[in-house]
Amino acid sequence: MTRVHALPSSPARRRSARHGLGACVVLTVLAALLAGALGGCERHREPPPQSQTPPALVTPAITSTDEDNNIQIFKQAAPAVVFITNNQLRRDLLTLNEFEIPQGQGSGIVWNQQGYIVTNSHVVEGAASISVGLESHTNYRAKLVGIARSLDIAVLRIDAPPEKLRPLPLGDSSKLQVGQKVLAIGNPFGLDSTLTTGIVSALGREIASPNGRRIRDVIQTDAAINPGNSGGPLLDSSGRLIGINTAIIGPGGGSAGIGFAVPINSVATAVQQLIEHGRVIRPVLGVNVVADRIAQDLGITGVIVLSTIRGSGAAEAGIVGVQRNPDGQIVINDVVVKVDNFTIKDSDDLLNALEHHKPGDTVTVQTLRRGKEKTFQVRLTEPE
């Protein structure tokens, strides 16, 4: 059997061993130094960038007094603006049953806590029934109290608790100035509680009413008014009601920065009469007049008196109508050219002048009788 023995160390081998051991020690030290150096580098290395957390969204503070004014007015006025739906009757061709469908929508305002609502007459014209929605999204059936087509105004009434009805304070439209800030609230295109702002662009405009008469002293504004805004309020910077938004001029029926509102001074008088009488009671002079078309054909500016009504203020004052002379020719006598401070060019001017009064008032009427000026004091009466 062959055995393997470890070889005994000789002197030469021991020297080699010592050299090898020294080399190992040197390598070990170098390794330690390198490790320390690397460790030091590791300790001074910048940590990896951490993901940034996005800042929390913060509602910007209100820094503009005008901005704050808009917010406060909207909060105060929005509960007074209502959503009006004009419902029409339709018949099912198969069953012949009748049912209601929404035909049109508009805006309106709470007039008082007795449930009276004011809107445009064209918003509710021809409705089989009318629905009024409050800001609380409570809907009520409305009763039509009365209509003043010459001002495009209608008054409705709903049976709602007084605490749910928040009327708007009334302003004075006679004191408005061009450039004054205004705000409009309404339901354009069915979008309820919409606020737009602008200025008074012009005063004293005239627009046609649904019955063809001219509405005078209309407010023009560049506050955006669109279909559905009709009947909503135009407010001043104090939140007071100064007009009822009524009409616009724009391509395709959209807002082009030209909107019109009936002044509240005219509206308030008509609304009071509609609530009390169901109609607007205009005082009369007590005359029958010649059609404007005939006066224009004759080249006459003013209102030709055809005849006076017996017992009327005009008859008592001495106004004379058209007569025939002994030769059978027609003679034009009194032509009304002025009532108080209102210049009269046609019958619409005459009606407008009388609307500023009530039955029992006395007005100064100026006429031209065969080229000579005459002045009368006429007591106004109620229409028969």
Secondary structure as a PSIPRED ss2 file (coil, helix, strand):
# PSIPRED VFORMAT (PSIPRED V4.0)

   1 M C   1.000  0.000  0.000
   2 T C   1.000  0.000  0.000
   3 R C   1.000  0.000  0.000
   4 V C   1.000  0.000  0.000
   5 H C   1.000  0.000  0.000
   6 A C   1.000  0.000  0.000
   7 L C   1.000  0.000  0.000
   8 P C   1.000  0.000  0.000
   9 S C   1.000  0.000  0.000
  10 S C   1.000  0.000  0.000
  11 P H   0.000  1.000  0.000
  12 A H   0.000  1.000  0.000
  13 R H   0.000  1.000  0.000
  14 R H   0.000  1.000  0.000
  15 R H   0.000  1.000  0.000
  16 S H   0.000  1.000  0.000
  17 A H   0.000  1.000  0.000
  18 R H   0.000  1.000  0.000
  19 H H   0.000  1.000  0.000
  20 G H   0.000  1.000  0.000
  21 L H   0.000  1.000  0.000
  22 G H   0.000  1.000  0.000
  23 A H   0.000  1.000  0.000
  24 C H   0.000  1.000  0.000
  25 V H   0.000  1.000  0.000
  26 V H   0.000  1.000  0.000
  27 L H   0.000  1.000  0.000
  28 T H   0.000  1.000  0.000
  29 V H   0.000  1.000  0.000
  30 L H   0.000  1.000  0.000
  31 A H   0.000  1.000  0.000
  32 A H   0.000  1.000  0.000
  33 L H   0.000  1.000  0.000
  34 L H   0.000  1.000  0.000
  35 A H   0.000  1.000  0.000
  36 G H   0.000  1.000  0.000
  37 A H   0.000  1.000  0.000
  38 L H   0.000  1.000  0.000
  39 G H   0.000  1.000  0.000
  40 G H   0.000  1.000  0.000
  41 C H   0.000  1.000  0.000
  42 E H   0.000  1.000  0.000
  43 R H   0.000  1.000  0.000
  44 H H   0.000  1.000  0.000
  45 R C   1.000  0.000  0.000
  46 E C   1.000  0.000  0.000
  47 P C   1.000  0.000  0.000
  48 P C   1.000  0.000  0.000
  49 P C   1.000  0.000  0.000
  50 Q C   1.000  0.000  0.000
  51 S C   1.000  0.000  0.000
  52 Q C   1.000  0.000  0.000
  53 T C   1.000  0.000  0.000
  54 P C   1.000  0.000  0.000
  55 P C   1.000  0.000  0.000
  56 A C   1.000  0.000  0.000
  57 L C   1.000  0.000  0.000
  58 V C   1.000  0.000  0.000
  59 T C   1.000  0.000  0.000
  60 P C   1.000  0.000  0.000
  61 A C   1.000  0.000  0.000
  62 I C   1.000  0.000  0.000
  63 T C   1.000  0.000  0.000
  64 S C   1.000  0.000  0.000
  65 T H   0.000  1.000  0.000
  66 D H   0.000  1.000  0.000
  67 E H   0.000  1.000  0.000
  68 D H   0.000  1.000  0.000
  69 N H   0.000  1.000  0.000
  70 N H   0.000  1.000  0.000
  71 I H   0.000  1.000  0.000
  72 Q H   0.000  1.000  0.000
  73 I H   0.000  1.000  0.000
  74 F H   0.000  1.000  0.000
  75 K H   0.000  1.000  0.000
  76 Q H   0.000  1.000  0.000
  77 A H   0.000  1.000  0.000
  78 A H   0.000  1.000  0.000
  79 P H   0.000  1.000  0.000
  80 A H   0.000  1.000  0.000
  81 V E   0.000  0.000  1.000
  82 V E   0.000  0.000  1.000
  83 F E   0.000  0.000  1.000
  84 I E   0.000  0.000  1.000
  85 T E   0.000  0.000  1.000
  86 N E   0.000  0.000  1.000
  87 N E   0.000  0.000  1.000
  88 Q E   0.000  0.000  1.000
  89 L E   0.000  0.000  1.000
  90 R E   0.000  0.000  1.000
  91 R E   0.000  0.000  1.000
  92 D C   1.000  0.000  0.000
  93 L C   1.000  0.000  0.000
  94 L C   1.000  0.000  0.000
  95 T C   1.000  0.000  0.000
  96 L C   1.000  0.000  0.000
  97 N C   1.000  0.000  0.000
  98 E E   0.000  0.000  1.000
  99 F E   0.000  0.000  1.000
 100 E E   0.000  0.000  1.000
 101 I E   0.000  0.000  1.000
 102 P E   0.000  0.000  1.000
 103 Q E   0.000  0.000  1.000
 104 G E   0.000  0.000  1.000
 105 Q E   0.000  0.000  1.000
 106 G E   0.000  0.000  1.000
 107 S E   0.000  0.000  1.000
 108 G E   0.000  0.000  1.000
 109 I E   0.000  0.000  1.000
 110 V E   0.000  0.000  1.000
 111 W C   1.000  0.000  0.000
 112 N C   1.000  0.000  0.000
 113 Q C   1.000  0.000  0.000
 114 Q C   1.000  0.000  0.000
 115 G C   1.000  0.000  0.000
 116 Y E   0.000  0.000  1.000
 117 I E   0.000  0.000  1.000
 118 V E   0.000  0.000  1.000
 119 T E   0.000  0.000  1.000
 120 N C   1.000  0.000  0.000
 121 S H   0.000  1.000  0.000
 122 H H   0.000  1.000  0.000
 123 V H   0.000  1.000  0.000
 124 V H   0.000  1.000  0.000
 125 E C   1.000  0.000  0.000
 126 G C   1.000  0.000  0.000
 127 A C   1.000  0.000  0.000
 128 A C   1.000  0.000  0.000
 129 S E   0.000  0.000  1.000
 130 I E   0.000  0.000  1.000
 131 S E   0.000  0.000  1.000
 132 V E   0.000  0.000  1.000
 133 G E   0.000  0.000  1.000
 134 L C   1.000  0.000  0.000
 135 E C   1.000  0.000  0.000
 136 S C   1.000  0.000  0.000
 137 H C   1.000  0.000  0.000
 138 T C   1.000  0.000  0.000
 139 N E   0.000  0.000  1.000
 140 Y E   0.000  0.000  1.000
 141 R E   0.000  0.000  1.000
 142 A E   0.000  0.000  1.000
 143 K E   0.000  0.000  1.000
 144 L E   0.000  0.000  1.000
 145 V E   0.000  0.000  1.000
 146 G E   0.000  0.000  1.000
 147 I E   0.000  0.000  1.000
 148 A E   0.000  0.000  1.000
 149 R C   1.000  0.000  0.000
 150 S C   1.000  0.000  0.000
 151 L C   1.000  0.000  0.000
 152 D C   1.000  0.000  0.000
 153 I E   0.000  0.000  1.000
 154 A E   0.000  0.000  1.000
 155 V E   0.000  0.000  1.000
 156 L E   0.000  0.000  1.000
 157 R E   0.000  0.000  1.000
 158 I C   1.000  0.000  0.000
 159 D C   1.000  0.000  0.000
 160 A C   1.000  0.000  0.000
 161 P C   1.000  0.000  0.000
 162 P H   0.000  1.000  0.000
 163 E H   0.000  1.000  0.000
 164 K H   0.000  1.000  0.000
 165 L C   1.000  0.000  0.000
 166 R C   1.000  0.000  0.000
 167 P C   1.000  0.000  0.000
 168 L C   1.000  0.000  0.000
 169 P C   1.000  0.000  0.000
 170 L E   0.000  0.000  1.000
 171 G C   1.000  0.000  0.000
 172 D C   1.000  0.000  0.000
 173 S H   0.000  1.000  0.000
 174 S H   0.000  1.000  0.000
 175 K H   0.000  1.000  0.000
 176 L C   1.000  0.000  0.000
 177 Q C   1.000  0.000  0.000
 178 V C   1.000  0.000  0.000
 179 G C   1.000  0.000  0.000
 180 Q C   1.000  0.000  0.000
 181 K E   0.000  0.000  1.000
 182 V E   0.000  0.000  1.000
 183 L E   0.000  0.000  1.000
 184 A E   0.000  0.000  1.000
 185 I E   0.000  0.000  1.000
 186 G E   0.000  0.000  1.000
 187 N C   1.000  0.000  0.000
 188 P H   0.000  1.000  0.000
 189 F H   0.000  1.000  0.000
 190 G H   0.000  1.000  0.000
 191 L C   1.000  0.000  0.000
 192 D C   1.000  0.000  0.000
 193 S C   1.000  0.000  0.000
 194 T E   0.000  0.000  1.000
 195 L E   0.000  0.000  1.000
 196 T E   0.000  0.000  1.000
 197 T E   0.000  0.000  1.000
 198 G E   0.000  0.000  1.000
 199 I E   0.000  0.000  1.000
 200 V E   0.000  0.000  1.000
 201 S E   0.000  0.000  1.000
 202 A E   0.000  0.000  1.000
 203 L E   0.000  0.000  1.000
 204 G E   0.000  0.000  1.000
 205 R E   0.000  0.000  1.000
 206 E E   0.000  0.000  1.000
 207 I E   0.000  0.000  1.000
 208 A E   0.000  0.000  1.000
 209 S C   1.000  0.000  0.000
 210 P C   1.000  0.000  0.000
 211 N C   1.000  0.000  0.000
 212 G C   1.000  0.000  0.000
 213 R C   1.000  0.000  0.000
 214 R E   0.000  0.000  1.000
 215 I E   0.000  0.000  1.000
 216 R E   0.000  0.000  1.000
 217 D E   0.000  0.000  1.000
 218 V E   0.000  0.000  1.000
 219 I E   0.000  0.000  1.000
 220 Q E   0.000  0.000  1.000
 221 T E   0.000  0.000  1.000
 222 D C   1.000  0.000  0.000
 223 A C   1.000  0.000  0.000
 224 A C   1.000  0.000  0.000
 225 I C   1.000  0.000  0.000
 226 N C   1.000  0.000  0.000
 227 P C   1.000  0.000  0.000
 228 G C   1.000  0.000  0.000
 229 N C   1.000  0.000  0.000
 230 S C   1.000  0.000  0.000
 231 G C   1.000  0.000  0.000
 232 G C   1.000  0.000  0.000
 233 P E   0.000  0.000  1.000
 234 L E   0.000  0.000  1.000
 235 L E   0.000  0.000  1.000
 236 D E   0.000  0.000  1.000
 237 S C   1.000  0.000  0.000
 238 S C   1.000  0.000  0.000
 239 G C   1.000  0.000  0.000
 240 R C   1.000  0.000  0.000
 241 L E   0.000  0.000  1.000
 242 I E   0.000  0.000  1.000
 243 G E   0.000  0.000  1.000
 244 I E   0.000  0.000  1.000
 245 N E   0.000  0.000  1.000
 246 T E   0.000  0.000  1.000
 247 A E   0.000  0.000  1.000
 248 I E   0.000  0.000  1.000
 249 I C   1.000  0.000  0.000
 250 G C   1.000  0.000  0.000
 251 P H   0.000  1.000  0.000
 252 G H   0.000  1.000  0.000
 253 G H   0.000  1.000  0.000
 254 G C   1.000  0.000  0.000
 255 S C   1.000  0.000  0.000
 256 A C   1.000  0.000  0.000
 257 G C   1.000  0.000  0.000
 258 I C   1.000  0.000  0.000
 259 G E   0.000  0.000  1.000
 260 F E   0.000  0.000  1.000
 261 A E   0.000  0.000  1.000
 262 V E   0.000  0.000  1.000
 263 P E   0.000  0.000  1.000
 264 I H   0.000  1.000  0.000
 265 N H   0.000  1.000  0.000
 266 S H   0.000  1.000  0.000
 267 V H   0.000  1.000  0.000
 268 A H   0.000  1.000  0.000
 269 T H   0.000  1.000  0.000
 270 A H   0.000  1.000  0.000
 271 V H   0.000  1.000  0.000
 272 Q H   0.000  1.000  0.000
 273 Q H   0.000  1.000  0.000
 274 L H   0.000  1.000  0.000
 275 I H   0.000  1.000  0.000
 276 E H   0.000  1.000  0.000
 277 H H   0.000  1.000  0.000
 278 G C   1.000  0.000  0.000
 279 R C   1.000  0.000  0.000
 280 V C   1.000  0.000  0.000
 281 I C   1.000  0.000  0.000
 282 R C   1.000  0.000  0.000
 283 P C   1.000  0.000  0.000
 284 V E   0.000  0.000  1.000
 285 L C   1.000  0.000  0.000
 286 G C   1.000  0.000  0.000
 287 V E   0.000  0.000  1.000
 288 N E   0.000  0.000  1.000
 289 V E   0.000  0.000  1.000
 290 V C   1.000  0.000  0.000
 291 A C   1.000  0.000  0.000
 292 D H   0.000  1.000  0.000
 293 R H   0.000  1.000  0.000
 294 I H   0.000  1.000  0.000
 295 A H   0.000  1.000  0.000
 296 Q H   0.000  1.000  0.000
 297 D H   0.000  1.000  0.000
 298 L C   1.000  0.000  0.000
 299 G C   1.000  0.000  0.000
 300 I C   1.000  0.000  0.000
 301 T C   1.000  0.000  0.000
 302 G C   1.000  0.000  0.000
 303 V E   0.000  0.000  1.000
 304 I E   0.000  0.000  1.000
 305 V E   0.000  0.000  1.000
 306 L E   0.000  0.000  1.000
 307 S E   0.000  0.000  1.000
 308 T E   0.000  0.000  1.000
 309 I C   1.000  0.000  0.000
 310 R C   1.000  0.000  0.000
 311 G C   1.000  0.000  0.000
 312 S C   1.000  0.000  0.000
 313 G H   0.000  1.000  0.000
 314 A H   0.000  1.000  0.000
 315 A H   0.000  1.000  0.000
 316 E H   0.000  1.000  0.000
 317 A H   0.000  1.000  0.000
 318 G C   1.000  0.000  0.000
 319 I C   1.000  0.000  0.000
 320 V C   1.000  0.000  0.000
 321 G C   1.000  0.000  0.000
 322 V C   1.000  0.000  0.000
 323 Q E   0.000  0.000  1.000
 324 R E   0.000  0.000  1.000
 325 N C   1.000  0.000  0.000
 326 P C   1.000  0.000  0.000
 327 D C   1.000  0.000  0.000
 328 G C   1.000  0.000  0.000
 329 Q C   1.000  0.000  0.000
 330 I E   0.000  0.000  1.000
 331 V E   0.000  0.000  1.000
 332 I C   1.000  0.000  0.000
 333 N C   1.000  0.000  0.000
 334 D E   0.000  0.000  1.000
 335 V E   0.000  0.000  1.000
 336 V E   0.000  0.000  1.000
 337 V E   0.000  0.000  1.000
 338 K E   0.000  0.000  1.000
 339 V E   0.000  0.000  1.000
 340 D C   1.000  0.000  0.000
 341 N C   1.000  0.000  0.000
 342 F E   0.000  0.000  1.000
 343 T E   0.000  0.000  1.000
 344 I C   1.000  0.000  0.000
 345 K C   1.000  0.000  0.000
 346 D C   1.000  0.000  0.000
 347 S H   0.000  1.000  0.000
 348 D H   0.000  1.000  0.000
 349 D H   0.000  1.000  0.000
 350 L H   0.000  1.000  0.000
 351 L H   0.000  1.000  0.000
 352 N H   0.000  1.000  0.000
 353 A H   0.000  1.000  0.000
 354 L H   0.000  1.000  0.000
 355 E C   1.000  0.000  0.000
 356 H C   1.000  0.000  0.000
 357 H C   1.000  0.000  0.000
 358 K C   1.000  0.000  0.000
 359 P C   1.000  0.000  0.000
 360 G C   1.000  0.000  0.000
 361 D C   1.000  0.000  0.000
 362 T E   0.000  0.000  1.000
 363 V E   0.000  0.000  1.000
 364 T E   0.000  0.000  1.000
 365 V E   0.000  0.000  1.000
 366 Q E   0.000  0.000  1.000
 367 T E   0.000  0.000  1.000
 368 L E   0.000  0.000  1.000
 369 R E   0.000  0.000  1.000
 370 R C   1.000  0.000  0.000
 371 G C   1.000  0.000  0.000
 372 K E   0.000  0.000  1.000
 373 E E   0.000  0.000  1.000
 374 K E   0.000  0.000  1.000
 375 T E   0.000  0.000  1.000
 376 F E   0.000  0.000  1.000
 377 Q E   0.000  0.000  1.000
 378 V E   0.000  0.000  1.000
 379 R E   0.000  0.000  1.000
 380 L C   1.000  0.000  0.000
 381 T E   0.000  0.000  1.000
 382 E C   1.000  0.000  0.000
 383 P C   1.000  0.000  0.000
 384 E C   1.000  0.000  0.000
